[in-house]
Amino acid sequence: MPVPKRKLTRSRTRSRKSANMALAAPAHSLCANCGASRTPHTVCANCGWYRGRVAIDVE
Ligand SMILES: [Zn+2]
């Protein structure tokens, strides 16, 4: 059975983990109606637009 030749240093292990565990920026897209930044698959908080029509009333 193959066995690693050398022990991985704590620093190497931790730096690999940190690269994989880093938080990704939250997804966002632009509203097709007003151009404001919004979360995908949600109604636009700025104008109430969703899937080509006004879905909710925004004061
Ligand atoms: Zn909008």
PDB file of the backbone (N, CA, C, O) and the ligand in Angstrom, with CONECT records:
HET     ZN  A 101       1
ATOM      1  N   MET A   1       0.842  -1.198   0.000  1.00  0.00           N
ATOM      2  CA  MET A   1       0.000   0.000   0.000  1.00  0.00           C
ATOM      3  C   MET A   1       0.868   1.235   0.000  1.00  0.00           C
ATOM      4  O   MET A   1       1.786   1.335   0.814  1.00  0.00           O
ATOM      5  N   PRO A   2       0.602   2.202  -0.908  1.00  0.00           N
ATOM      6  CA  PRO A   2       1.460   3.398  -0.952  1.00  0.00           C
ATOM      7  C   PRO A   2       1.282   4.264   0.293  1.00  0.00           C
ATOM      8  O   PRO A   2       0.178   4.451   0.805  1.00  0.00           O
ATOM      9  N   VAL A   3       2.398   4.771   0.745  1.00  0.00           N
ATOM     10  CA  VAL A   3       2.405   5.594   1.955  1.00  0.00           C
ATOM     11  C   VAL A   3       3.169   6.882   1.646  1.00  0.00           C
ATOM     12  O   VAL A   3       4.216   6.827   1.000  1.00  0.00           O
ATOM     13  N   PRO A   4       2.671   8.040   2.092  1.00  0.00           N
ATOM     14  CA  PRO A   4       3.391   9.292   1.848  1.00  0.00           C
ATOM     15  C   PRO A   4       4.809   9.215   2.391  1.00  0.00           C
ATOM     16  O   PRO A   4       5.049   8.682   3.474  1.00  0.00           O
ATOM     17  N   LYS A   5       5.749   9.760   1.612  1.00  0.00           N
ATOM     18  CA  LYS A   5       7.161   9.646   1.979  1.00  0.00           C
ATOM     19  C   LYS A   5       7.503  10.530   3.168  1.00  0.00           C
ATOM     20  O   LYS A   5       8.305  10.156   4.024  1.00  0.00           O
ATOM     21  N   ARG A   6       6.884  11.714   3.214  1.00  0.00           N
ATOM     22  CA  ARG A   6       7.193  12.655   4.290  1.00  0.00           C
ATOM     23  C   ARG A   6       5.928  13.152   4.970  1.00  0.00           C
ATOM     24  O   ARG A   6       4.852  13.208   4.375  1.00  0.00           O
ATOM     25  N   LYS A   7       6.093  13.505   6.219  1.00  0.00           N
ATOM     26  CA  LYS A   7       4.991  14.113   6.959  1.00  0.00           C
ATOM     27  C   LYS A   7       4.699  15.501   6.401  1.00  0.00           C
ATOM     28  O   LYS A   7       5.615  16.274   6.119  1.00  0.00           O
ATOM     29  N   LEU A   8       3.414  15.808   6.245  1.00  0.00           N
ATOM     30  CA  LEU A   8       3.033  17.157   5.833  1.00  0.00           C
ATOM     31  C   LEU A   8       3.126  18.079   7.040  1.00  0.00           C
ATOM     32  O   LEU A   8       2.634  17.744   8.118  1.00  0.00           O
ATOM     33  N   THR A   9       3.744  19.222   6.870  1.00  0.00           N
ATOM     34  CA  THR A   9       3.853  20.159   7.988  1.00  0.00           C
ATOM     35  C   THR A   9       2.478  20.707   8.330  1.00  0.00           C
ATOM     36  O   THR A   9       1.571  20.727   7.498  1.00  0.00           O
ATOM     37  N   ARG A  10       2.346  21.146   9.564  1.00  0.00           N
ATOM     38  CA  ARG A  10       1.104  21.782  10.007  1.00  0.00           C
ATOM     39  C   ARG A  10       0.768  22.954   9.100  1.00  0.00           C
ATOM     40  O   ARG A  10      -0.388  23.179   8.741  1.00  0.00           O
ATOM     41  N   SER A  11       1.810  23.694   8.740  1.00  0.00           N
ATOM     42  CA  SER A  11       1.604  24.878   7.913  1.00  0.00           C
ATOM     43  C   SER A  11       1.030  24.512   6.544  1.00  0.00           C
ATOM     44  O   SER A  11       0.145  25.199   6.033  1.00  0.00           O
ATOM     45  N   ARG A  12       1.536  23.429   5.955  1.00  0.00           N
ATOM     46  CA  ARG A  12       1.044  22.994   4.647  1.00  0.00           C
ATOM     47  C   ARG A  12      -0.401  22.518   4.739  1.00  0.00           C
ATOM     48  O   ARG A  12      -1.233  22.868   3.903  1.00  0.00           O
ATOM     49  N   THR A  13      -0.689  21.728   5.750  1.00  0.00           N
ATOM     50  CA  THR A  13      -2.049  21.242   5.962  1.00  0.00           C
ATOM     51  C   THR A  13      -3.005  22.406   6.162  1.00  0.00           C
ATOM     52  O   THR A  13      -4.071  22.470   5.550  1.00  0.00           O
ATOM     53  N   ARG A  14      -2.601  23.325   7.032  1.00  0.00           N
ATOM     54  CA  ARG A  14      -3.500  24.439   7.362  1.00  0.00           C
ATOM     55  C   ARG A  14      -3.693  25.381   6.187  1.00  0.00           C
ATOM     56  O   ARG A  14      -4.787  25.908   5.990  1.00  0.00           O
ATOM     57  N   SER A  15      -2.658  25.596   5.416  1.00  0.00           N
ATOM     58  CA  SER A  15      -2.824  26.523   4.292  1.00  0.00           C
ATOM     59  C   SER A  15      -3.729  25.896   3.229  1.00  0.00           C
ATOM     60  O   SER A  15      -4.498  26.606   2.581  1.00  0.00           O
ATOM     61  N   ARG A  16      -3.645  24.563   3.039  1.00  0.00           N
ATOM     62  CA  ARG A  16      -4.551  23.907   2.102  1.00  0.00           C
ATOM     63  C   ARG A  16      -5.988  24.009   2.612  1.00  0.00           C
ATOM     64  O   ARG A  16      -6.906  24.315   1.850  1.00  0.00           O
ATOM     65  N   LYS A  17      -6.173  23.748   3.909  1.00  0.00           N
ATOM     66  CA  LYS A  17      -7.509  23.831   4.474  1.00  0.00           C
ATOM     67  C   LYS A  17      -8.091  25.234   4.365  1.00  0.00           C
ATOM     68  O   LYS A  17      -9.272  25.408   4.062  1.00  0.00           O
ATOM     69  N   SER A  18      -7.259  26.217   4.613  1.00  0.00           N
ATOM     70  CA  SER A  18      -7.762  27.584   4.586  1.00  0.00           C
ATOM     71  C   SER A  18      -8.208  27.967   3.180  1.00  0.00           C
ATOM     72  O   SER A  18      -9.162  28.725   3.008  1.00  0.00           O
ATOM     73  N   ALA A  19      -7.512  27.440   2.175  1.00  0.00           N
ATOM     74  CA  ALA A  19      -7.905  27.756   0.796  1.00  0.00           C
ATOM     75  C   ALA A  19      -9.263  27.147   0.482  1.00  0.00           C
ATOM     76  O   ALA A  19     -10.056  27.736  -0.253  1.00  0.00           O
ATOM     77  N   ASN A  20      -9.537  25.956   1.041  1.00  0.00           N
ATOM     78  CA  ASN A  20     -10.802  25.290   0.740  1.00  0.00           C
ATOM     79  C   ASN A  20     -11.943  25.770   1.621  1.00  0.00           C
ATOM     80  O   ASN A  20     -13.109  25.693   1.233  1.00  0.00           O
ATOM     81  N   MET A  21     -11.606  26.267   2.809  1.00  0.00           N
ATOM     82  CA  MET A  21     -12.652  26.644   3.739  1.00  0.00           C
ATOM     83  C   MET A  21     -12.973  28.128   3.715  1.00  0.00           C
ATOM     84  O   MET A  21     -13.863  28.592   4.428  1.00  0.00           O
ATOM     85  N   ALA A  22     -12.239  28.878   2.884  1.00  0.00           N
ATOM     86  CA  ALA A  22     -12.482  30.318   2.819  1.00  0.00           C
ATOM     87  C   ALA A  22     -13.902  30.586   2.345  1.00  0.00           C
ATOM     88  O   ALA A  22     -14.420  29.881   1.480  1.00  0.00           O
ATOM     89  N   LEU A  23     -14.519  31.593   2.908  1.00  0.00           N
ATOM     90  CA  LEU A  23     -15.880  31.950   2.539  1.00  0.00           C
ATOM     91  C   LEU A  23     -15.891  32.557   1.141  1.00  0.00           C
ATOM     92  O   LEU A  23     -15.084  33.427   0.814  1.00  0.00           O
ATOM     93  N   ALA A  24     -16.818  32.080   0.333  1.00  0.00           N
ATOM     94  CA  ALA A  24     -16.988  32.654  -0.991  1.00  0.00           C
ATOM     95  C   ALA A  24     -17.918  33.861  -0.879  1.00  0.00           C
ATOM     96  O   ALA A  24     -18.789  33.905  -0.010  1.00  0.00           O
ATOM     97  N   ALA A  25     -17.730  34.817  -1.747  1.00  0.00           N
ATOM     98  CA  ALA A  25     -18.610  35.985  -1.748  1.00  0.00           C
ATOM     99  C   ALA A  25     -20.019  35.533  -2.099  1.00  0.00           C
ATOM    100  O   ALA A  25     -20.177  34.668  -2.960  1.00  0.00           O
ATOM    101  N   PRO A  26     -21.070  36.095  -1.454  1.00  0.00           N
ATOM    102  CA  PRO A  26     -22.433  35.692  -1.756  1.00  0.00           C
ATOM    103  C   PRO A  26     -22.788  35.971  -3.215  1.00  0.00           C
ATOM    104  O   PRO A  26     -22.377  36.984  -3.781  1.00  0.00           O
ATOM    105  N   ALA A  27     -23.552  35.066  -3.811  1.00  0.00           N
ATOM    106  CA  ALA A  27     -23.927  35.220  -5.212  1.00  0.00           C
ATOM    107  C   ALA A  27     -24.849  36.416  -5.384  1.00  0.00           C
ATOM    108  O   ALA A  27     -25.677  36.691  -4.516  1.00  0.00           O
ATOM    109  N   HIS A  28     -24.716  37.120  -6.481  1.00  0.00           N
ATOM    110  CA  HIS A  28     -25.627  38.227  -6.752  1.00  0.00           C
ATOM    111  C   HIS A  28     -25.726  38.436  -8.253  1.00  0.00           C
ATOM    112  O   HIS A  28     -24.796  38.114  -8.993  1.00  0.00           O
ATOM    113  N   SER A  29     -26.840  38.970  -8.698  1.00  0.00           N
ATOM    114  CA  SER A  29     -27.003  39.308 -10.099  1.00  0.00           C
ATOM    115  C   SER A  29     -27.694  40.659 -10.175  1.00  0.00           C
ATOM    116  O   SER A  29     -28.101  41.218  -9.157  1.00  0.00           O
ATOM    117  N   LEU A  30     -27.823  41.173 -11.378  1.00  0.00           N
ATOM    118  CA  LEU A  30     -28.423  42.497 -11.534  1.00  0.00           C
ATOM    119  C   LEU A  30     -29.889  42.365 -11.929  1.00  0.00           C
ATOM    120  O   LEU A  30     -30.258  41.483 -12.705  1.00  0.00           O
ATOM    121  N   CYS A  31     -30.714  43.246 -11.391  1.00  0.00           N
ATOM    122  CA  CYS A  31     -32.139  43.265 -11.729  1.00  0.00           C
ATOM    123  C   CYS A  31     -32.309  43.663 -13.188  1.00  0.00           C
ATOM    124  O   CYS A  31     -31.696  44.621 -13.660  1.00  0.00           O
ATOM    125  N   ALA A  32     -33.160  42.903 -13.901  1.00  0.00           N
ATOM    126  CA  ALA A  32     -33.373  43.187 -15.321  1.00  0.00           C
ATOM    127  C   ALA A  32     -34.186  44.464 -15.508  1.00  0.00           C
ATOM    128  O   ALA A  32     -34.134  45.079 -16.573  1.00  0.00           O
ATOM    129  N   ASN A  33     -34.932  44.866 -14.486  1.00  0.00           N
ATOM    130  CA  ASN A  33     -35.816  46.024 -14.590  1.00  0.00           C
ATOM    131  C   ASN A  33     -35.119  47.311 -14.180  1.00  0.00           C
ATOM    132  O   ASN A  33     -35.150  48.290 -14.926  1.00  0.00           O
ATOM    133  N   CYS A  34     -34.485  47.331 -13.000  1.00  0.00           N
ATOM    134  CA  CYS A  34     -33.905  48.578 -12.503  1.00  0.00           C
ATOM    135  C   CYS A  34     -32.384  48.544 -12.419  1.00  0.00           C
ATOM    136  O   CYS A  34     -31.758  49.580 -12.197  1.00  0.00           O
ATOM    137  N   GLY A  35     -31.771  47.348 -12.596  1.00  0.00           N
ATOM    138  CA  GLY A  35     -30.316  47.283 -12.607  1.00  0.00           C
ATOM    139  C   GLY A  35     -29.684  47.198 -11.237  1.00  0.00           C
ATOM    140  O   GLY A  35     -28.458  47.187 -11.124  1.00  0.00           O
ATOM    141  N   ALA A  36     -30.489  47.139 -10.196  1.00  0.00           N
ATOM    142  CA  ALA A  36     -29.931  47.037  -8.847  1.00  0.00           C
ATOM    143  C   ALA A  36     -29.381  45.630  -8.616  1.00  0.00           C
ATOM    144  O   ALA A  36     -29.842  44.670  -9.234  1.00  0.00           O
ATOM    145  N   SER A  37     -28.389  45.509  -7.719  1.00  0.00           N
ATOM    146  CA  SER A  37     -27.831  44.203  -7.386  1.00  0.00           C
ATOM    147  C   SER A  37     -28.825  43.447  -6.510  1.00  0.00           C
ATOM    148  O   SER A  37     -29.372  44.006  -5.560  1.00  0.00           O
ATOM    149  N   ARG A  38     -29.055  42.176  -6.829  1.00  0.00           N
ATOM    150  CA  ARG A  38     -30.001  41.389  -6.047  1.00  0.00           C
ATOM    151  C   ARG A  38     -29.529  39.941  -5.975  1.00  0.00           C
ATOM    152  O   ARG A  38     -28.683  39.532  -6.770  1.00  0.00           O
ATOM    153  N   THR A  39     -30.065  39.154  -5.030  1.00  0.00           N
ATOM    154  CA  THR A  39     -29.739  37.739  -4.912  1.00  0.00           C
ATOM    155  C   THR A  39     -30.481  36.987  -6.010  1.00  0.00           C
ATOM    156  O   THR A  39     -31.647  37.285  -6.269  1.00  0.00           O
ATOM    157  N   PRO A  40     -29.834  36.011  -6.669  1.00  0.00           N
ATOM    158  CA  PRO A  40     -30.524  35.260  -7.713  1.00  0.00           C
ATOM    159  C   PRO A  40     -31.745  34.515  -7.172  1.00  0.00           C
ATOM    160  O   PRO A  40     -31.753  34.096  -6.015  1.00  0.00           O
ATOM    161  N   HIS A  41     -32.761  34.349  -7.991  1.00  0.00           N
ATOM    162  CA  HIS A  41     -33.992  33.617  -7.676  1.00  0.00           C
ATOM    163  C   HIS A  41     -34.798  34.279  -6.557  1.00  0.00           C
ATOM    164  O   HIS A  41     -35.554  33.613  -5.850  1.00  0.00           O
ATOM    165  N   THR A  42     -34.631  35.595  -6.403  1.00  0.00           N
ATOM    166  CA  THR A  42     -35.441  36.312  -5.424  1.00  0.00           C
ATOM    167  C   THR A  42     -36.033  37.553  -6.091  1.00  0.00           C
ATOM    168  O   THR A  42     -35.514  38.037  -7.097  1.00  0.00           O
ATOM    169  N   VAL A  43     -37.115  38.054  -5.522  1.00  0.00           N
ATOM    170  CA  VAL A  43     -37.724  39.283  -6.014  1.00  0.00           C
ATOM    171  C   VAL A  43     -36.775  40.445  -5.741  1.00  0.00           C
ATOM    172  O   VAL A  43     -36.139  40.500  -4.689  1.00  0.00           O
ATOM    173  N   CYS A  44     -36.685  41.358  -6.676  1.00  0.00           N
ATOM    174  CA  CYS A  44     -35.830  42.537  -6.492  1.00  0.00           C
ATOM    175  C   CYS A  44     -36.397  43.384  -5.358  1.00  0.00           C
ATOM    176  O   CYS A  44     -37.570  43.757  -5.372  1.00  0.00           O
ATOM    177  N   ALA A  45     -35.540  43.684  -4.366  1.00  0.00           N
ATOM    178  CA  ALA A  45     -35.994  44.461  -3.210  1.00  0.00           C
ATOM    179  C   ALA A  45     -36.198  45.926  -3.578  1.00  0.00           C
ATOM    180  O   ALA A  45     -36.899  46.653  -2.875  1.00  0.00           O
ATOM    181  N   ASN A  46     -35.589  46.359  -4.676  1.00  0.00           N
ATOM    182  CA  ASN A  46     -35.644  47.766  -5.053  1.00  0.00           C
ATOM    183  C   ASN A  46     -36.933  48.104  -5.813  1.00  0.00           C
ATOM    184  O   ASN A  46     -37.541  49.148  -5.574  1.00  0.00           O
ATOM    185  N   CYS A  47     -37.349  47.210  -6.737  1.00  0.00           N
ATOM    186  CA  CYS A  47     -38.520  47.537  -7.556  1.00  0.00           C
ATOM    187  C   CYS A  47     -39.590  46.441  -7.539  1.00  0.00           C
ATOM    188  O   CYS A  47     -40.662  46.640  -8.111  1.00  0.00           O
ATOM    189  N   GLY A  48     -39.336  45.286  -6.900  1.00  0.00           N
ATOM    190  CA  GLY A  48     -40.344  44.231  -6.827  1.00  0.00           C
ATOM    191  C   GLY A  48     -40.459  43.387  -8.079  1.00  0.00           C
ATOM    192  O   GLY A  48     -41.435  42.655  -8.245  1.00  0.00           O
ATOM    193  N   TRP A  49     -39.475  43.475  -8.966  1.00  0.00           N
ATOM    194  CA  TRP A  49     -39.503  42.746 -10.232  1.00  0.00           C
ATOM    195  C   TRP A  49     -39.078  41.300 -10.043  1.00  0.00           C
ATOM    196  O   TRP A  49     -38.103  41.032  -9.342  1.00  0.00           O
ATOM    197  N   TYR A  50     -39.800  40.353 -10.662  1.00  0.00           N
ATOM    198  CA  TYR A  50     -39.336  38.972 -10.680  1.00  0.00           C
ATOM    199  C   TYR A  50     -39.861  38.267 -11.921  1.00  0.00           C
ATOM    200  O   TYR A  50     -41.057  38.331 -12.202  1.00  0.00           O
ATOM    201  N   ARG A  51     -38.994  37.598 -12.667  1.00  0.00           N
ATOM    202  CA  ARG A  51     -39.302  36.846 -13.883  1.00  0.00           C
ATOM    203  C   ARG A  51     -40.181  37.643 -14.857  1.00  0.00           C
ATOM    204  O   ARG A  51     -41.216  37.169 -15.326  1.00  0.00           O
ATOM    205  N   GLY A  52     -39.735  38.853 -15.136  1.00  0.00           N
ATOM    206  CA  GLY A  52     -40.373  39.611 -16.190  1.00  0.00           C
ATOM    207  C   GLY A  52     -41.634  40.353 -15.809  1.00  0.00           C
ATOM    208  O   GLY A  52     -42.311  40.886 -16.689  1.00  0.00           O
ATOM    209  N   ARG A  53     -41.982  40.411 -14.525  1.00  0.00           N
ATOM    210  CA  ARG A  53     -43.148  41.188 -14.136  1.00  0.00           C
ATOM    211  C   ARG A  53     -42.966  41.699 -12.707  1.00  0.00           C
ATOM    212  O   ARG A  53     -42.094  41.233 -11.973  1.00  0.00           O
ATOM    213  N   VAL A  54     -43.811  42.671 -12.324  1.00  0.00           N
ATOM    214  CA  VAL A  54     -43.757  43.181 -10.951  1.00  0.00           C
ATOM    215  C   VAL A  54     -44.485  42.179 -10.064  1.00  0.00           C
ATOM    216  O   VAL A  54     -45.695  41.995 -10.195  1.00  0.00           O
ATOM    217  N   ALA A  55     -43.749  41.530  -9.160  1.00  0.00           N
ATOM    218  CA  ALA A  55     -44.303  40.455  -8.354  1.00  0.00           C
ATOM    219  C   ALA A  55     -44.843  40.978  -7.025  1.00  0.00           C
ATOM    220  O   ALA A  55     -45.841  40.461  -6.524  1.00  0.00           O
ATOM    221  N   ILE A  56     -44.201  41.994  -6.445  1.00  0.00           N
ATOM    222  CA  ILE A  56     -44.678  42.527  -5.163  1.00  0.00           C
ATOM    223  C   ILE A  56     -44.699  44.045  -5.228  1.00  0.00           C
ATOM    224  O   ILE A  56     -44.019  44.662  -6.048  1.00  0.00           O
ATOM    225  N   ASP A  57     -45.490  44.626  -4.350  1.00  0.00           N
ATOM    226  CA  ASP A  57     -45.585  46.081  -4.246  1.00  0.00           C
ATOM    227  C   ASP A  57     -44.469  46.607  -3.364  1.00  0.00           C
ATOM    228  O   ASP A  57     -44.328  46.191  -2.214  1.00  0.00           O
ATOM    229  N   VAL A  58     -43.676  47.523  -3.903  1.00  0.00           N
ATOM    230  CA  VAL A  58     -42.627  48.163  -3.107  1.00  0.00           C
ATOM    231  C   VAL A  58     -42.973  49.640  -2.970  1.00  0.00           C
ATOM    232  O   VAL A  58     -43.140  50.354  -3.958  1.00  0.00           O
ATOM    233  N   GLU A  59     -43.075  50.072  -1.732  1.00  0.00           N
ATOM    234  CA  GLU A  59     -43.436  51.491  -1.497  1.00  0.00           C
ATOM    235  C   GLU A  59     -42.337  52.409  -2.041  1.00  0.00           C
ATOM    236  O   GLU A  59     -42.449  53.631  -1.943  1.00  0.00           O
TER     237      GLU A  59
HETATM  238 ZN    ZN A 101     -35.285  45.951  -9.614  1.00  0.00          ZN2+
END
